Amino acid sequence: MTPQEGGVELNHVDLAGAAHHRLEASGVFQFVDAVYSVIFRTEQGLARCLDLVLNYPQGDPAVARLHLKSDGLQWPSCTLRFHFNAEHRVAAAGLTAMDKDDRRYSWMTRGDAGRADVVLAHDTWNPAETLFPPESFITIPELRQAVGQWAFGDTLPPPAVRWAAAPELGWF
């Protein structure tokens, strides 16, 4: 099976701004008592950050917001958002990307880790209107692998998990 259901795959080099500037991966992680803004320089740095975020001692955080952005652009070329439940070890993610021809693409994870007792959203400010459906739930290890491929891989959506087109994801 392909990593996504009925959609387009993009190479990082085809993202807006990538032809002229290096894309930099960054993220914002918000907890009850702290907000962390980070730039991911290496895969190891990303892994250490995910270790902290996914095991944060104060409970589950708000939706994580990650960006691939070029110095030459005002807006990110690609945005990945994910939410997770540490106790039940499940997560869901959505991503939007803009290619060099200003076409927008969006995907949502597809997995079989859905639980009726877990609620995940892709927008912290409007969670009731932006719930991830249970069929989008993946495991925390799958999320870690997908985030690493998103930041440092070559293809979007990241092939570590299955994805489906998600036109309802309109954010950047």
Contacts in CASP RR format, 6 or more apart in sequence:
PFRMAT RR
TARGET T0000
AUTHOR 0000-0000-0000
METHOD contacts of the structure
MODEL  1
MTPQEGGVELNHVDLAGAAHHRLEASGVFQFVDAVYSVIFRTEQGLARCL
DLVLNYPQGDPAVARLHLKSDGLQWPSCTLRFHFNAEHRVAAAGLTAMDK
DDRRYSWMTRGDAGRADVVLAHDTWNPAETLFPPESFITIPELRQAVGQW
AFGDTLPPPAVRWAAAPELGWF
1 162 0 8 1.000
3 9 0 8 1.000
3 155 0 8 1.000
3 157 0 8 1.000
3 158 0 8 1.000
3 159 0 8 1.000
3 160 0 8 1.000
3 161 0 8 1.000
3 162 0 8 1.000
3 163 0 8 1.000
4 107 0 8 1.000
4 157 0 8 1.000
4 162 0 8 1.000
4 163 0 8 1.000
4 164 0 8 1.000
4 165 0 8 1.000
5 110 0 8 1.000
5 162 0 8 1.000
5 163 0 8 1.000
5 164 0 8 1.000
5 165 0 8 1.000
6 164 0 8 1.000
6 165 0 8 1.000
7 165 0 8 1.000
8 105 0 8 1.000
9 155 0 8 1.000
9 156 0 8 1.000
9 157 0 8 1.000
10 97 0 8 1.000
10 99 0 8 1.000
10 105 0 8 1.000
10 155 0 8 1.000
10 156 0 8 1.000
11 154 0 8 1.000
11 155 0 8 1.000
11 156 0 8 1.000
12 18 0 8 1.000
12 23 0 8 1.000
12 68 0 8 1.000
12 153 0 8 1.000
12 154 0 8 1.000
12 155 0 8 1.000
12 156 0 8 1.000
13 19 0 8 1.000
13 154 0 8 1.000
14 99 0 8 1.000
14 100 0 8 1.000
15 23 0 8 1.000
15 68 0 8 1.000
15 77 0 8 1.000
15 78 0 8 1.000
15 97 0 8 1.000
15 98 0 8 1.000
15 99 0 8 1.000
15 100 0 8 1.000
15 156 0 8 1.000
16 70 0 8 1.000
16 73 0 8 1.000
16 77 0 8 1.000
16 98 0 8 1.000
16 99 0 8 1.000
16 100 0 8 1.000
16 102 0 8 1.000
17 23 0 8 1.000
17 70 0 8 1.000
17 72 0 8 1.000
17 73 0 8 1.000
17 77 0 8 1.000
17 100 0 8 1.000
18 70 0 8 1.000
18 77 0 8 1.000
18 100 0 8 1.000
19 100 0 8 1.000
20 70 0 8 1.000
20 72 0 8 1.000
21 70 0 8 1.000
21 71 0 8 1.000
21 72 0 8 1.000
21 73 0 8 1.000
22 70 0 8 1.000
22 71 0 8 1.000
23 68 0 8 1.000
23 69 0 8 1.000
23 70 0 8 1.000
23 77 0 8 1.000
23 78 0 8 1.000
24 39 0 8 1.000
24 40 0 8 1.000
24 68 0 8 1.000
24 69 0 8 1.000
24 70 0 8 1.000
24 71 0 8 1.000
25 39 0 8 1.000
25 40 0 8 1.000
25 46 0 8 1.000
25 66 0 8 1.000
25 67 0 8 1.000
25 68 0 8 1.000
25 150 0 8 1.000
25 151 0 8 1.000
25 152 0 8 1.000
26 37 0 8 1.000
26 38 0 8 1.000
26 39 0 8 1.000
26 40 0 8 1.000
26 66 0 8 1.000
26 67 0 8 1.000
26 69 0 8 1.000
27 37 0 8 1.000
27 38 0 8 1.000
27 39 0 8 1.000
27 40 0 8 1.000
27 64 0 8 1.000
27 65 0 8 1.000
27 66 0 8 1.000
27 67 0 8 1.000
28 35 0 8 1.000
28 36 0 8 1.000
28 37 0 8 1.000
28 38 0 8 1.000
28 64 0 8 1.000
28 65 0 8 1.000
28 66 0 8 1.000
29 35 0 8 1.000
29 36 0 8 1.000
29 38 0 8 1.000
29 49 0 8 1.000
29 53 0 8 1.000
29 61 0 8 1.000
29 64 0 8 1.000
30 36 0 8 1.000
30 61 0 8 1.000
30 62 0 8 1.000
30 63 0 8 1.000
30 124 0 8 1.000
31 56 0 8 1.000
31 58 0 8 1.000
31 59 0 8 1.000
31 61 0 8 1.000
31 62 0 8 1.000
32 58 0 8 1.000
32 59 0 8 1.000
33 58 0 8 1.000
36 49 0 8 1.000
36 52 0 8 1.000
36 53 0 8 1.000
38 49 0 8 1.000
40 46 0 8 1.000
40 49 0 8 1.000
40 151 0 8 1.000
40 152 0 8 1.000
43 148 0 8 1.000
43 151 0 8 1.000
43 152 0 8 1.000
46 147 0 8 1.000
46 148 0 8 1.000
46 151 0 8 1.000
46 152 0 8 1.000
47 144 0 8 1.000
47 148 0 8 1.000
50 144 0 8 1.000
50 147 0 8 1.000
53 61 0 8 1.000
53 64 0 8 1.000
54 84 0 8 1.000
54 86 0 8 1.000
54 140 0 8 1.000
54 144 0 8 1.000
55 86 0 8 1.000
56 86 0 8 1.000
59 86 0 8 1.000
60 83 0 8 1.000
60 84 0 8 1.000
60 85 0 8 1.000
60 86 0 8 1.000
60 87 0 8 1.000
62 83 0 8 1.000
62 124 0 8 1.000
63 81 0 8 1.000
63 82 0 8 1.000
63 83 0 8 1.000
63 121 0 8 1.000
63 122 0 8 1.000
63 123 0 8 1.000
63 124 0 8 1.000
64 81 0 8 1.000
64 82 0 8 1.000
64 83 0 8 1.000
65 79 0 8 1.000
65 80 0 8 1.000
65 81 0 8 1.000
66 79 0 8 1.000
66 80 0 8 1.000
66 81 0 8 1.000
66 82 0 8 1.000
66 147 0 8 1.000
66 150 0 8 1.000
66 151 0 8 1.000
67 76 0 8 1.000
67 78 0 8 1.000
67 79 0 8 1.000
67 80 0 8 1.000
68 76 0 8 1.000
68 77 0 8 1.000
68 78 0 8 1.000
68 79 0 8 1.000
68 150 0 8 1.000
68 151 0 8 1.000
69 75 0 8 1.000
69 76 0 8 1.000
69 77 0 8 1.000
70 77 0 8 1.000
75 98 0 8 1.000
75 172 0 8 1.000
76 172 0 8 1.000
77 97 0 8 1.000
77 98 0 8 1.000
78 95 0 8 1.000
78 96 0 8 1.000
78 97 0 8 1.000
78 98 0 8 1.000
78 150 0 8 1.000
78 156 0 8 1.000
79 95 0 8 1.000
79 96 0 8 1.000
79 97 0 8 1.000
79 171 0 8 1.000
79 172 0 8 1.000
80 93 0 8 1.000
80 94 0 8 1.000
80 95 0 8 1.000
80 147 0 8 1.000
80 150 0 8 1.000
81 93 0 8 1.000
81 94 0 8 1.000
81 95 0 8 1.000
81 122 0 8 1.000
81 123 0 8 1.000
81 171 0 8 1.000
82 91 0 8 1.000
82 92 0 8 1.000
82 93 0 8 1.000
82 94 0 8 1.000
82 143 0 8 1.000
82 147 0 8 1.000
83 91 0 8 1.000
83 92 0 8 1.000
83 93 0 8 1.000
83 120 0 8 1.000
83 121 0 8 1.000
83 122 0 8 1.000
83 132 0 8 1.000
84 90 0 8 1.000
84 91 0 8 1.000
84 92 0 8 1.000
84 120 0 8 1.000
84 140 0 8 1.000
84 143 0 8 1.000
85 91 0 8 1.000
85 118 0 8 1.000
85 120 0 8 1.000
86 140 0 8 1.000
88 115 0 8 1.000
88 117 0 8 1.000
88 118 0 8 1.000
89 139 0 8 1.000
89 140 0 8 1.000
90 113 0 8 1.000
90 114 0 8 1.000
90 115 0 8 1.000
90 118 0 8 1.000
90 120 0 8 1.000
90 137 0 8 1.000
90 138 0 8 1.000
90 139 0 8 1.000
90 140 0 8 1.000
91 109 0 8 1.000
91 120 0 8 1.000
91 137 0 8 1.000
91 138 0 8 1.000
91 139 0 8 1.000
91 140 0 8 1.000
91 142 0 8 1.000
91 143 0 8 1.000
92 108 0 8 1.000
92 109 0 8 1.000
92 120 0 8 1.000
92 122 0 8 1.000
92 132 0 8 1.000
92 136 0 8 1.000
92 137 0 8 1.000
92 138 0 8 1.000
93 108 0 8 1.000
93 109 0 8 1.000
93 136 0 8 1.000
93 138 0 8 1.000
93 143 0 8 1.000
93 146 0 8 1.000
93 147 0 8 1.000
93 161 0 8 1.000
94 106 0 8 1.000
94 107 0 8 1.000
94 108 0 8 1.000
94 109 0 8 1.000
94 122 0 8 1.000
94 136 0 8 1.000
94 166 0 8 1.000
94 169 0 8 1.000
95 106 0 8 1.000
95 107 0 8 1.000
95 150 0 8 1.000
95 156 0 8 1.000
95 157 0 8 1.000
95 169 0 8 1.000
96 104 0 8 1.000
96 105 0 8 1.000
96 106 0 8 1.000
96 169 0 8 1.000
96 170 0 8 1.000
96 171 0 8 1.000
96 172 0 8 1.000
97 104 0 8 1.000
97 105 0 8 1.000
97 106 0 8 1.000
97 156 0 8 1.000
98 104 0 8 1.000
98 105 0 8 1.000
98 172 0 8 1.000
99 105 0 8 1.000
104 170 0 8 1.000
105 156 0 8 1.000
105 165 0 8 1.000
106 165 0 8 1.000
106 166 0 8 1.000
106 167 0 8 1.000
106 168 0 8 1.000
106 169 0 8 1.000
106 170 0 8 1.000
107 156 0 8 1.000
107 157 0 8 1.000
107 163 0 8 1.000
107 164 0 8 1.000
107 165 0 8 1.000
107 166 0 8 1.000
107 169 0 8 1.000
108 122 0 8 1.000
108 132 0 8 1.000
108 136 0 8 1.000
108 163 0 8 1.000
108 164 0 8 1.000
108 166 0 8 1.000
108 169 0 8 1.000
109 132 0 8 1.000
109 136 0 8 1.000
109 137 0 8 1.000
109 138 0 8 1.000
109 146 0 8 1.000
109 161 0 8 1.000
109 162 0 8 1.000
109 163 0 8 1.000
110 135 0 8 1.000
110 136 0 8 1.000
110 138 0 8 1.000
110 161 0 8 1.000
110 162 0 8 1.000
110 163 0 8 1.000
110 164 0 8 1.000
111 135 0 8 1.000
111 136 0 8 1.000
111 137 0 8 1.000
111 138 0 8 1.000
111 142 0 8 1.000
111 161 0 8 1.000
111 162 0 8 1.000
112 135 0 8 1.000
112 137 0 8 1.000
113 137 0 8 1.000
113 138 0 8 1.000
113 139 0 8 1.000
113 142 0 8 1.000
114 134 0 8 1.000
114 135 0 8 1.000
114 137 0 8 1.000
115 134 0 8 1.000
115 137 0 8 1.000
116 134 0 8 1.000
118 137 0 8 1.000
119 127 0 8 1.000
119 131 0 8 1.000
120 131 0 8 1.000
120 132 0 8 1.000
120 136 0 8 1.000
120 137 0 8 1.000
121 127 0 8 1.000
121 128 0 8 1.000
121 130 0 8 1.000
121 131 0 8 1.000
121 132 0 8 1.000
122 130 0 8 1.000
122 132 0 8 1.000
122 169 0 8 1.000
123 129 0 8 1.000
123 130 0 8 1.000
123 171 0 8 1.000
138 146 0 8 1.000
138 161 0 8 1.000
142 160 0 8 1.000
142 161 0 8 1.000
143 161 0 8 1.000
145 158 0 8 1.000
145 160 0 8 1.000
145 161 0 8 1.000
146 157 0 8 1.000
146 158 0 8 1.000
146 160 0 8 1.000
146 161 0 8 1.000
147 158 0 8 1.000
148 158 0 8 1.000
148 160 0 8 1.000
149 155 0 8 1.000
149 158 0 8 1.000
149 159 0 8 1.000
149 160 0 8 1.000
150 156 0 8 1.000
150 157 0 8 1.000
150 158 0 8 1.000
157 163 0 8 1.000
END
